[in-house]
Amino acid sequence: MSEPEARRQLAALCATGGERWAQAGVRALRQTPPTGRPAAVLVLFGVLDHVPAHEPAPAVGSDLDVLLTRRSATLGHHAGQVSFPGGRLDPGDRSPAEAALREAREETGLDPAGVDILGTLPQVPVTVSRHLVTPVVGWWTRPSPVVAVDHAETADVFRVPVADLLHPANRRTATVTRGSRTYNSPAFLAGEHVVWGFTALVLDAMFDTLGWNVPWDATRTVPAPV
């Protein structure tokens, strides 16, 4: 699939497919009462470098990437987890998109002028941190250098080829036990990182709604890195 086609499909998902996305994999989260502090994350796609994916995928090109971060291990919520850039809306933010771009610049140093906002997906409650999160989907038209700006919040910033995430060898079900209950989440292996929880749910539901997912063995599990 060409770069313009991937961008078109992502924009169409935001414009007309939000509710289908909400049913594809984040249904359980959205059944939680929609309360919490407003927050936004930037789900940023594009050709972020010239290093292709290691594995092929039938639905996407080998050069399509997504930008991820790894949170600092000292944070109070989701410590050490792989996440999208983003955070809480400030009083001066006029929209979730503005908040997501501001937070992404503060965390990674990216230049917001090089990002085209394609749209937003429905809000998702994240009960652990008591936030109501809007995924903001962007396309990086003019990639700029990124790095972990504040190590108190962000330990690492990295791009991941989408084709590698989609490959069945890199798919798992992450499990975490709290008290007497065990929770499952779709998960992706991204080199040394395990992408799970909210971030993996958002990506998996997007890929499923877009028709990018390929069959994988959900019985293959990995402990959630908590």
C-alpha positions in Angstrom: 0.0 0.0 0.0 1.3 3.4 -0.9 1.9 6.3 1.5 -1.0 8.4 0.2 -3.4 5.4 0.5 -2.4 4.7 4.1 -3.0 8.4 4.9 -6.3 8.3 3.2 -7.5 5.3 5.1 -6.4 6.8 8.4 -8.3 10.0 7.7 -11.4 8.0 6.7 -11.2 6.1 9.9 -11.4 9.3 11.9 -14.1 10.8 9.7 -16.5 7.9 9.4 -15.1 4.9 11.3 -14.8 6.1 14.9 -17.7 4.0 16.2 -16.5 0.9 14.4 -13.1 1.5 15.9 -14.7 1.8 19.3 -16.4 -1.6 18.9 -13.4 -3.3 17.5 -11.2 -3.6 20.6 -11.8 -0.9 23.1 -15.4 -1.8 23.9 -14.6 -2.9 27.4 -12.8 0.4 28.2 -15.6 2.5 26.7 -18.2 0.7 28.9 -16.7 2.4 31.9 -18.6 5.6 32.8 -17.1 8.4 30.7 -15.6 10.4 33.5 -12.1 11.6 34.2 -9.7 14.5 33.5 -9.5 15.2 29.8 -6.3 14.1 28.1 -5.1 13.4 24.5 -2.5 11.3 22.9 -0.9 11.7 19.5 -1.1 8.5 17.3 1.5 9.6 14.7 2.0 7.7 11.5 4.3 8.4 8.5 7.5 7.5 6.9 9.7 8.4 9.9 13.0 7.2 8.5 14.4 5.2 5.6 14.8 1.9 7.5 12.1 -0.6 6.2 10.3 -3.1 8.2 12.0 -6.5 8.9 8.8 -8.4 8.1 6.3 -7.9 5.3 2.6 -7.3 5.8 0.0 -7.6 3.1 -2.0 -4.4 4.0 0.7 -1.8 4.6 4.0 -0.7 3.0 7.3 -1.6 4.6 8.1 2.1 5.2 5.0 3.0 7.3 5.9 3.8 10.9 4.3 4.8 14.1 5.9 6.9 16.9 6.0 5.6 20.4 7.6 6.5 23.7 8.6 4.6 26.9 7.5 6.3 30.1 9.9 6.9 32.9 10.0 4.1 35.5 9.5 6.7 38.3 6.1 7.9 37.2 3.1 7.3 39.4 0.9 5.7 36.7 1.8 3.4 33.8 5.5 3.6 34.8 7.9 2.1 32.3 5.1 1.4 29.8 5.3 2.0 26.1 2.8 4.8 25.2 1.9 7.4 22.7 3.1 11.0 23.3 0.4 12.9 25.1 -1.0 14.0 28.4 -3.6 16.1 30.2 -5.3 19.0 28.5 -4.2 22.4 29.9 -6.6 25.3 30.4 -5.0 27.1 27.4 -5.5 24.1 25.0 -8.2 24.8 22.5 -8.7 21.2 21.5 -7.4 17.7 22.1 -5.3 18.0 19.0 -3.6 21.1 20.3 -2.9 19.4 23.6 -1.6 16.2 21.9 0.8 18.3 19.7 2.0 20.4 22.7 2.6 17.3 24.8 4.4 15.5 21.9 6.7 18.6 21.5 7.4 18.7 25.2 8.1 15.0 25.4 10.0 14.3 22.1 11.0 17.7 20.7 9.1 17.1 17.4 8.2 20.1 15.4 4.3 20.4 15.3 4.5 22.3 12.1 5.4 19.1 10.3 2.4 17.2 11.5 -1.0 17.1 9.8 -3.9 16.2 12.1 -6.1 13.7 10.3 -8.8 13.6 13.0 -9.7 12.1 16.3 -11.2 8.9 17.6 -13.8 8.6 20.4 -12.7 9.3 23.9 -11.6 6.3 26.0 -11.7 6.2 29.8 -8.5 5.0 31.5 -9.5 4.2 35.0 -6.0 3.6 36.4 -5.0 7.2 35.9 -8.6 8.6 36.0 -8.3 10.2 32.5 -10.7 10.5 29.6 -8.3 10.1 26.6 -8.9 11.3 23.1 -6.7 9.6 20.5 -5.6 12.2 17.9 -4.4 10.7 14.7 -1.6 12.5 12.8 0.5 12.1 9.7 4.1 13.3 9.8 4.6 15.2 6.6 7.9 16.7 7.5 9.6 14.5 10.2 11.9 16.3 12.6 14.5 14.8 15.1 13.0 13.3 18.2 14.5 12.4 21.6 13.4 12.0 25.2 13.4 15.6 26.3 12.6 15.2 30.0 13.8 11.9 31.4 11.7 12.4 34.5 8.7 11.7 32.2 10.1 9.9 29.1 12.8 7.3 29.1 12.9 6.7 25.3 11.4 7.7 22.0 11.4 5.4 19.0 9.6 4.6 15.7 8.2 1.2 14.9 7.4 -0.2 11.4 3.7 -1.0 11.3 4.4 -4.1 9.2 6.5 -5.5 12.0 3.8 -4.9 14.6 1.3 -6.7 12.4 3.5 -9.8 11.8 2.0 -12.8 13.7 5.4 -13.6 15.2 5.3 -10.3 17.0 1.7 -10.6 18.4 0.9 -11.8 21.9 -1.7 -11.6 24.6 -0.3 -9.7 27.6 -1.5 -10.9 31.0 -1.4 -9.2 34.4 -2.8 -10.4 37.7 -4.1 -8.0 40.3 -5.5 -9.6 43.3 -7.7 -12.5 42.3 -8.3 -11.3 38.7 -6.2 -11.8 35.6 -6.5 -9.2 32.8 -5.6 -9.7 29.2 -4.6 -7.2 26.6 -3.5 -7.5 23.0 0.2 -7.0 22.8 2.9 -6.3 20.2 6.6 -7.2 20.5 8.7 -4.2 19.2 12.3 -5.2 19.5 13.1 -5.1 23.2 9.8 -3.5 24.1 6.4 -5.0 24.8 3.5 -2.7 23.7 0.4 -3.6 25.8 -2.5 -2.1 27.7 -4.2 1.1 26.4 -1.6 1.7 23.7 -1.9 -1.8 22.3 -5.7 -1.7 22.5 -5.9 1.5 20.5 -3.5 0.2 17.8 -5.1 -3.2 17.6 -8.6 -1.7 17.2 -7.3 0.7 14.5 -5.6 -2.1 12.6 -8.7 -4.3 12.9 -11.1 -1.6 11.7 -8.8 -0.6 8.8 -8.5 -4.3 7.7 -4.7 -4.3 8.3 -4.6 -7.0 10.9 -3.6 -10.5 9.9 -4.5 -13.7 11.8 -2.4 -14.4 14.9 -2.4 -16.8 17.8 -4.0 -15.1 20.8 -3.1 -18.1 23.0 0.6 -17.0 22.9 1.0 -15.0 26.1 3.6 -12.7 27.6 3.6 -11.3 31.1 2.8 -7.6 31.1 5.9 -5.6 32.0 4.5 -3.9 35.1 
